[in-house]
Amino acid sequence: MKKVLLMSLAALFLFTGCTAPRKAIIKVNDQTITQSQFNKVYKTIANDETLASMGISIPKDDNNYMYLMLKDKVVNELIVKSLVDQEIKKHHIKVTNDDINSELKLMIDKVGSKEKFEAILKRNGISNKQFMSDLKDEVKMRKLVDMIQKVKVSDGEAQTFYKKNISKFTYPDKVRASHILIMANPVAITQQLQSKPENKGISNAELKAKVDTEMNKQYQKAQSLQAELKNLPDNFEKLARTNSEDTATAKNGGDLGFFAKNEMVEQFSKQAFSQRPNTISPVVQTQFGYHIIKVTDRMAAGQEPYAKVKEQIKLYLQTQKQMTIMEKLITTLKASAKIEYIDQSYDPAKIQQKLKELGKQKQQADQSIHPEKFSNKG
């Protein structure tokens, strides 16, 4: 249900704050979208930690397929945001601090604690500042939806959903564990080193050697902590608070709460689920760095009773209805809007045409290299 709780209207959009007006690239009715606004949203997505951990880099190049896909996505999101902002302004919708605090408290209560909530944000690469900005926009949208149509979910609807989706409320074996993280990501370290003036112009071999040195330095730090815990395992929480670079869990002694195998990266889960309670792991490497894991409890597989998840189901169904209303509103707003592409390279039709051309070029290149794959058989 954690995933259910995190679903919200804000998932439809990527909201950004106002930026200084510069070169206008798109005009939506009387509101302009600037190059700097596009750049900010593009950078947020392109520099996502998940992509970086997989070694994926998306250059700003109109001949790059991934860049054009992302460009198309960002343009659409900025247009939608502009339309929704205009509608919110038209209806004089305001959001108070009490509105924000009430919504935030509801989310934290559903997750279980502020610490768990912050850990979820961290795992998804969302800063508190970004989340609060998104939450404010979400509350505005909820108010907008309420003006269009009041959404209600009956007990009967909730119970029917529970019965039809009983598998969603079963949970597998879980463990509760704490960890100490020493961050070490080769991609991130490479980028940090490349940004330093003294490393300008060094060879790939020299850069790799520097990266290996930094990785080994972090590994030795983790090994040192693990050796200390072998002799003094009761010091785990204390060492986590002072050494773990997972700041969201460090203040709680590294506690991650209960989790299933598929909720953590493979290397981490494999180790945690192989341990007995109150044991310390060897150093485990993931894309985030080096971990030392302490398993504190286990929970056998089971099923959540309807009474326990009733309110969560109602919140989920309410959100789904609100999203449907919002999607219909956006379709209506787009149909009646006057959208002018001041910079024609941001016209979705032209972006899609370019994508088709690149796709055709790739197919022709593949056919010339591997003609056997494209030959007619039989």
Buried (B, 14 or more C-beta within 10 A) or exposed (E): BEEBBBEBBBEBBBBBEEBEEEEBBBBBBEBBBBBBBBBBBBEBBBEBBEBBBEEEEBEEEEEBBBBBEBBBBBBBBBBBBBBBBBBBEEEEBEBEEEBBEEBBEEBBEBBEEEBBBBBBBBBEEBEEEBBEBBBBBBBBBBBBBEEBEEBEBEEEBBEEBBEEEEEBBEBEEBBBBBBBBBEBBBBBBBEBBEEEEEBEEBEEEEBEEBBEEBBEEBBEBBBEBBEBBEEEEEEBBEBBBEBBBBEBBBBBBBBBBBBBBEBBBEBBBEBBBEBEEEEBBEBBBBBBBBBBBBBBEBBEEEEBEBEEBBEBBBBBBBBBBBBEBBEEBBEEBBEEBEBEBBEEEBBBEBBEEBBEEBEEEEEEEEEEEEEEEEEEEE
